[in-house]
Amino acid sequence: MSLVQHIRPRALYETAAFSLMEIMAALVILGILAALIVPRLSAHQDKGKKSGCYANKGDIELQVKLWKRNKSSYPAANLSDIGADVSYFPGSLPVCPVDGTAYTIDTTTGRVIGHTH
């Protein structure tokens, strides 16, 4: 008996593979998981931006108090003078991570105006 006679005819073209239905089922499951996960991730991103805005407000108000103690007056409402002094904000004045706007202060209290996200 030769080697060819021992091989079944089907074995020549049968290979281990996934069927089209199995691949489509896997894609449907992945699509459903993505639809559930993506909105949750974006909600956490929004919460992080709001927390960043709150932290920026605290930093600005602290630096404004230091400015008032050192200069005996509050800085300009748009923070132009305190922003130019690198001893208060070495990098630059922070901007709101939620909407990208600049912070302003009330020059009578030293508190940040708005940004109540």
PyRosetta script that sets phi, psi and omega in degrees:
from pyrosetta import init, pose_from_sequence

init()
pose = pose_from_sequence("MSLVQHIRPRALYETAAFSLMEIMAALVILGILAALIVPRLSAHQDKGKKSGCYANKGDIELQVKLWKRNKSSYPAANLSDIGADVSYFPGSLPVCPVDGTAYTIDTTTGRVIGHTH")
pose.set_psi(1, 134.6)
pose.set_omega(1, -178.6)
pose.set_phi(2, -88.7)
pose.set_psi(2, 169.5)
pose.set_omega(2, -178.3)
pose.set_phi(3, -64.0)
pose.set_psi(3, -35.0)
pose.set_omega(3, -178.6)
pose.set_phi(4, -65.9)
pose.set_psi(4, -32.8)
pose.set_omega(4, -179.0)
pose.set_phi(5, -72.2)
pose.set_psi(5, -24.0)
pose.set_omega(5, 179.4)
pose.set_phi(6, -79.0)
pose.set_psi(6, -19.7)
pose.set_omega(6, -179.0)
pose.set_phi(7, -86.8)
pose.set_psi(7, 128.5)
pose.set_omega(7, 177.8)
pose.set_phi(8, -71.8)
pose.set_psi(8, 147.9)
pose.set_omega(8, -178.9)
pose.set_phi(9, -60.9)
pose.set_psi(9, -35.9)
pose.set_omega(9, 179.7)
pose.set_phi(10, -66.9)
pose.set_psi(10, -33.6)
pose.set_omega(10, -176.7)
pose.set_phi(11, -63.7)
pose.set_psi(11, -19.6)
pose.set_omega(11, 179.3)
pose.set_phi(12, -70.0)
pose.set_psi(12, -31.1)
pose.set_omega(12, -177.0)
pose.set_phi(13, -118.4)
pose.set_psi(13, -1.6)
pose.set_omega(13, 176.6)
pose.set_phi(14, -85.1)
pose.set_psi(14, 127.9)
pose.set_omega(14, 174.3)
pose.set_phi(15, -134.1)
pose.set_psi(15, 155.6)
pose.set_omega(15, 178.9)
pose.set_phi(16, -76.6)
pose.set_psi(16, 118.2)
pose.set_omega(16, -179.2)
pose.set_phi(17, -154.8)
pose.set_psi(17, 165.1)
pose.set_omega(17, 176.8)
pose.set_phi(18, -87.9)
pose.set_psi(18, 145.0)
pose.set_omega(18, 176.7)
pose.set_phi(19, -81.2)
pose.set_psi(19, 165.4)
pose.set_omega(19, 179.3)
pose.set_phi(20, -61.3)
pose.set_psi(20, -38.0)
pose.set_omega(20, 179.3)
pose.set_phi(21, -65.5)
pose.set_psi(21, -38.7)
pose.set_omega(21, 178.7)
pose.set_phi(22, -65.7)
pose.set_psi(22, -41.1)
pose.set_omega(22, 179.2)
pose.set_phi(23, -66.3)
pose.set_psi(23, -42.4)
pose.set_omega(23, 179.3)
pose.set_phi(24, -65.2)
pose.set_psi(24, -38.7)
pose.set_omega(24, 178.1)
pose.set_phi(25, -63.7)
pose.set_psi(25, -41.7)
pose.set_omega(25, 178.6)
pose.set_phi(26, -64.0)
pose.set_psi(26, -40.4)
pose.set_omega(26, 179.0)
pose.set_phi(27, -66.3)
pose.set_psi(27, -37.4)
pose.set_omega(27, 177.8)
pose.set_phi(28, -64.9)
pose.set_psi(28, -43.3)
pose.set_omega(28, 179.2)
pose.set_phi(29, -63.1)
pose.set_psi(29, -43.5)
pose.set_omega(29, 178.3)
pose.set_phi(30, -64.1)
pose.set_psi(30, -38.0)
pose.set_omega(30, 177.8)
pose.set_phi(31, -64.0)
pose.set_psi(31, -41.6)
pose.set_omega(31, 178.7)
pose.set_phi(32, -64.9)
pose.set_psi(32, -43.2)
pose.set_omega(32, 178.5)
pose.set_phi(33, -62.4)
pose.set_psi(33, -41.9)
pose.set_omega(33, 178.8)
pose.set_phi(34, -64.1)
pose.set_psi(34, -39.0)
pose.set_omega(34, 179.6)
pose.set_phi(35, -66.0)
pose.set_psi(35, -27.6)
pose.set_omega(35, 178.7)
pose.set_phi(36, -83.9)
pose.set_psi(36, -34.0)
pose.set_omega(36, -172.5)
pose.set_phi(37, -85.6)
pose.set_psi(37, -41.0)
pose.set_omega(37, -174.1)
pose.set_phi(38, -58.0)
pose.set_psi(38, -46.1)
pose.set_omega(38, 178.7)
pose.set_phi(39, -62.2)
pose.set_psi(39, -34.1)
pose.set_omega(39, 179.1)
pose.set_phi(40, -67.5)
pose.set_psi(40, -38.3)
pose.set_omega(40, 179.0)
pose.set_phi(41, -66.4)
pose.set_psi(41, -41.0)
pose.set_omega(41, -179.7)
pose.set_phi(42, -68.9)
pose.set_psi(42, -31.7)
pose.set_omega(42, 176.6)
pose.set_phi(43, -65.6)
pose.set_psi(43, -38.7)
pose.set_omega(43, 177.9)
pose.set_phi(44, -68.4)
pose.set_psi(44, -33.7)
pose.set_omega(44, 178.7)
pose.set_phi(45, -66.0)
pose.set_psi(45, -41.4)
pose.set_omega(45, 177.6)
pose.set_phi(46, -63.6)
pose.set_psi(46, -40.6)
pose.set_omega(46, 179.1)
pose.set_phi(47, -64.7)
pose.set_psi(47, -38.1)
pose.set_omega(47, 177.8)
pose.set_phi(48, -64.9)
pose.set_psi(48, -39.2)
pose.set_omega(48, 177.6)
pose.set_phi(49, -65.9)
pose.set_psi(49, -39.6)
pose.set_omega(49, 178.2)
pose.set_phi(50, -64.3)
pose.set_psi(50, -39.7)
pose.set_omega(50, 177.8)
pose.set_phi(51, -65.9)
pose.set_psi(51, -37.0)
pose.set_omega(51, 177.5)
pose.set_phi(52, -64.1)
pose.set_psi(52, -39.9)
pose.set_omega(52, 177.7)
pose.set_phi(53, -63.6)
pose.set_psi(53, -43.2)
pose.set_omega(53, 179.2)
pose.set_phi(54, -62.1)
pose.set_psi(54, -41.4)
pose.set_omega(54, 178.8)
pose.set_phi(55, -66.9)
pose.set_psi(55, -40.1)
pose.set_omega(55, 177.9)
pose.set_phi(56, -61.8)
pose.set_psi(56, -42.3)
pose.set_omega(56, 178.2)
pose.set_phi(57, -58.8)
pose.set_psi(57, -43.3)
pose.set_omega(57, 179.1)
pose.set_phi(58, -63.6)
pose.set_psi(58, -42.3)
pose.set_omega(58, 178.3)
pose.set_phi(59, -63.0)
pose.set_psi(59, -44.6)
pose.set_omega(59, -179.5)
pose.set_phi(60, -63.2)
pose.set_psi(60, -45.7)
pose.set_omega(60, -178.9)
pose.set_phi(61, -63.9)
pose.set_psi(61, -36.1)
pose.set_omega(61, 176.1)
pose.set_phi(62, -65.4)
pose.set_psi(62, -44.8)
pose.set_omega(62, 179.8)
pose.set_phi(63, -67.0)
pose.set_psi(63, -34.2)
pose.set_omega(63, 176.5)
pose.set_phi(64, -65.0)
pose.set_psi(64, -39.4)
pose.set_omega(64, 176.9)
pose.set_phi(65, -63.6)
pose.set_psi(65, -41.2)
pose.set_omega(65, 177.4)
pose.set_phi(66, -64.2)
pose.set_psi(66, -41.0)
pose.set_omega(66, 177.8)
pose.set_phi(67, -60.1)
pose.set_psi(67, -45.9)
pose.set_omega(67, -179.3)
pose.set_phi(68, -62.4)
pose.set_psi(68, -40.5)
pose.set_omega(68, 179.6)
pose.set_phi(69, -66.0)
pose.set_psi(69, -39.9)
pose.set_omega(69, -177.5)
pose.set_phi(70, -79.7)
pose.set_psi(70, -34.8)
pose.set_omega(70, -172.3)
pose.set_phi(71, -110.2)
pose.set_psi(71, -6.4)
pose.set_omega(71, 179.3)
pose.set_phi(72, 65.7)
pose.set_psi(72, 18.7)
pose.set_omega(72, 173.6)
pose.set_phi(73, -156.1)
pose.set_psi(73, 159.4)
pose.set_omega(73, 177.7)
pose.set_phi(74, -77.1)
pose.set_psi(74, 153.0)
pose.set_omega(74, 176.0)
pose.set_phi(75, -71.2)
pose.set_psi(75, 174.8)
pose.set_omega(75, 179.5)
pose.set_phi(76, -61.2)
pose.set_psi(76, 153.1)
pose.set_omega(76, -177.0)
pose.set_phi(77, -59.7)
pose.set_psi(77, -34.1)
pose.set_omega(77, -179.8)
pose.set_phi(78, -88.4)
pose.set_psi(78, 4.9)
pose.set_omega(78, 177.2)
pose.set_phi(79, 63.6)
pose.set_psi(79, 23.7)
pose.set_omega(79, -178.1)
pose.set_phi(80, -66.3)
pose.set_psi(80, -38.9)
pose.set_omega(80, -177.9)
pose.set_phi(81, -75.4)
pose.set_psi(81, -40.6)
pose.set_omega(81, 179.0)
pose.set_phi(82, -72.3)
pose.set_psi(82, -29.8)
pose.set_omega(82, 177.9)
pose.set_phi(83, -70.6)
pose.set_psi(83, -26.4)
pose.set_omega(83, 179.6)
pose.set_phi(84, -79.0)
pose.set_psi(84, -18.5)
pose.set_omega(84, -179.8)
pose.set_phi(85, -91.6)
pose.set_psi(85, 112.1)
pose.set_omega(85, -174.9)
pose.set_phi(86, -70.7)
pose.set_psi(86, -11.3)
pose.set_omega(86, 177.9)
pose.set_phi(87, -75.2)
pose.set_psi(87, -17.5)
pose.set_omega(87, 177.9)
pose.set_phi(88, -97.1)
pose.set_psi(88, -45.4)
pose.set_omega(88, 177.4)
pose.set_phi(89, -130.5)
pose.set_psi(89, 88.5)
pose.set_omega(89, -175.1)
pose.set_phi(90, -58.8)
pose.set_psi(90, -38.5)
pose.set_omega(90, 179.4)
pose.set_phi(91, -79.2)
pose.set_psi(91, -72.5)
pose.set_omega(91, 175.8)
pose.set_phi(92, -172.8)
pose.set_psi(92, 171.6)
pose.set_omega(92, 177.0)
pose.set_phi(93, -64.7)
pose.set_psi(93, 135.2)
pose.set_omega(93, 177.7)
pose.set_phi(94, -72.1)
pose.set_psi(94, 151.7)
pose.set_omega(94, 172.7)
pose.set_phi(95, -115.5)
pose.set_psi(95, 158.4)
pose.set_omega(95, -177.8)
pose.set_phi(96, -65.5)
pose.set_psi(96, 123.2)
pose.set_omega(96, 179.0)
pose.set_phi(97, -71.7)
pose.set_psi(97, -16.6)
pose.set_omega(97, -179.5)
pose.set_phi(98, -77.3)
pose.set_psi(98, -51.7)
pose.set_omega(98, -175.7)
pose.set_phi(99, -121.9)
pose.set_psi(99, -1.2)
pose.set_omega(99, 175.8)
pose.set_phi(100, 76.5)
pose.set_psi(100, 12.0)
pose.set_omega(100, -179.2)
pose.set_phi(101, -88.2)
pose.set_psi(101, 160.2)
pose.set_omega(101, 178.3)
pose.set_phi(102, -79.4)
pose.set_psi(102, 154.3)
pose.set_omega(102, 176.7)
pose.set_phi(103, -87.9)
pose.set_psi(103, 147.4)
pose.set_omega(103, 173.1)
pose.set_phi(104, -130.1)
pose.set_psi(104, 157.8)
pose.set_omega(104, -179.4)
pose.set_phi(105, -121.9)
pose.set_psi(105, 159.2)
pose.set_omega(105, 170.7)
pose.set_phi(106, -84.7)
pose.set_psi(106, 118.8)
pose.set_omega(106, -174.3)
pose.set_phi(107, -75.7)
pose.set_psi(107, -1.7)
pose.set_omega(107, 175.6)
pose.set_phi(108, -97.9)
pose.set_psi(108, -26.2)
pose.set_omega(108, -178.4)
pose.set_phi(109, -114.8)
pose.set_psi(109, -20.7)
pose.set_omega(109, -177.5)
pose.set_phi(110, 80.6)
pose.set_psi(110, 9.4)
pose.set_omega(110, -179.1)
pose.set_phi(111, -92.6)
pose.set_psi(111, 149.9)
pose.set_omega(111, 176.9)
pose.set_phi(112, -71.0)
pose.set_psi(112, 135.9)
pose.set_omega(112, -179.3)
pose.set_phi(113, -91.3)
pose.set_psi(113, 134.2)
pose.set_omega(113, 175.8)
pose.set_phi(114, 74.0)
pose.set_psi(114, -152.5)
pose.set_omega(114, -179.2)
pose.set_phi(115, 56.6)
pose.set_psi(115, 51.2)
pose.set_omega(115, 176.1)
pose.set_phi(116, -104.7)
pose.set_psi(116, 64.1)
pose.set_omega(116, -177.0)
pose.set_phi(117, -73.9)
pose.dump_pdb("model.pdb")
